[in-house]
């Protein structure tokens, strides 16, 4: 086993939480060890706090930024549609740039970039990712 850098652990924890339902710090510890990292429970506990993991009602950890993103979407996003490799997000007046910043920071798979006006955001989606998959992900934030 190798010792790990803090940033390496943080990145692994974020990716694991995004793709797997995790209830305990022990699950995170076991995952990090399965990735060849030597960590202690105390280290995992500090990392959980730093990453901003929170438990949702179901008892699973989620990233605090995801909770914030869902709140932003529920409040500010009106409609989400797609055409070919473009996703159009309609927001309340004046909110497009704020929502686009959150979308950009979420690093949603397939989204190459965004352009925001006053109440409209255009997202350019990679050719190898269906725009409807991005729409589905964004709608999940809104319905969330």
BELWO-V28123 format. One record per residue. N is the residue number from 1. RES is the residue in one small letter. SS is DSSP state (helix for helix, strand for strand, loop for the rest). BURIAL is I if it has 24 or more other C-alpha atoms within 12 Angstrom, else O. Layout:
BEGIN
N_RES_SS_BURIAL / N_RES_SS_BURIAL
END
This chain:
BEGIN
1_x_loop_O / 2_x_strand_O / 3_x_loop_O / 4_x_loop_O / 5_x_loop_O / 6_x_helix_O / 7_x_helix_O / 8_x_helix_O / 9_x_helix_I / 10_x_helix_I / 11_x_helix_O / 12_x_helix_I / 13_x_helix_I / 14_x_helix_I / 15_x_helix_O / 16_x_helix_I / 17_x_helix_I / 18_x_helix_O / 19_x_helix_O / 20_x_loop_O / 21_x_loop_O / 22_x_loop_I / 23_x_loop_O / 24_x_loop_O / 25_x_helix_I / 26_x_helix_O / 27_x_helix_O / 28_x_helix_I / 29_x_helix_I / 30_x_helix_O / 31_x_helix_I / 32_x_helix_I / 33_x_helix_O / 34_x_helix_O / 35_x_loop_O / 36_x_loop_O / 37_x_strand_I / 38_x_loop_O / 39_x_loop_I / 40_x_loop_O / 41_x_helix_O / 42_x_helix_O / 43_x_helix_I / 44_x_helix_I / 45_x_helix_O / 46_x_helix_O / 47_x_helix_I / 48_x_helix_I / 49_x_helix_O / 50_x_helix_O / 51_x_helix_I / 52_x_loop_O / 53_x_strand_I / 54_x_strand_I / 55_x_strand_O / 56_x_loop_O / 57_x_loop_O / 58_x_loop_O / 59_x_loop_O / 60_x_loop_O / 61_x_strand_I / 62_x_strand_I / 63_x_strand_I / 64_x_helix_O / 65_x_helix_O / 66_x_helix_I / 67_x_helix_I / 68_x_helix_I / 69_x_helix_I / 70_x_helix_I / 71_x_helix_O / 72_x_helix_I / 73_x_helix_I / 74_x_helix_O / 75_x_helix_O / 76_x_helix_I / 77_x_strand_I / 78_x_strand_I / 79_x_strand_I / 80_x_strand_I / 81_x_strand_I / 82_x_strand_I / 83_x_strand_O / 84_x_loop_O / 85_x_loop_I / 86_x_strand_I / 87_x_strand_I / 88_x_strand_I / 89_x_strand_I / 90_x_strand_I / 91_x_strand_I / 92_x_loop_O / 93_x_loop_O / 94_x_loop_O / 95_x_loop_I / 96_x_helix_I / 97_x_helix_I / 98_x_helix_I / 99_x_helix_I / 100_x_helix_I / 101_x_helix_O / 102_x_helix_I / 103_x_helix_I / 104_x_helix_I / 105_x_helix_O / 106_x_helix_I / 107_x_loop_I / 108_x_loop_I / 109_x_loop_I / 110_x_loop_I / 111_x_strand_I / 112_x_strand_I / 113_x_strand_I / 114_x_strand_I / 115_x_strand_I / 116_x_strand_I / 117_x_loop_O / 118_x_loop_O / 119_x_loop_I / 120_x_strand_I / 121_x_strand_I / 122_x_strand_I / 123_x_strand_I / 124_x_strand_I / 125_x_strand_I / 126_x_loop_O / 127_x_loop_O / 128_x_loop_O / 129_x_loop_O / 130_x_loop_O / 131_x_helix_I / 132_x_helix_I / 133_x_helix_I / 134_x_helix_I / 135_x_helix_I / 136_x_helix_O / 137_x_helix_I / 138_x_helix_I / 139_x_helix_I / 140_x_helix_O / 141_x_helix_I / 142_x_helix_I / 143_x_helix_O / 144_x_loop_O
END
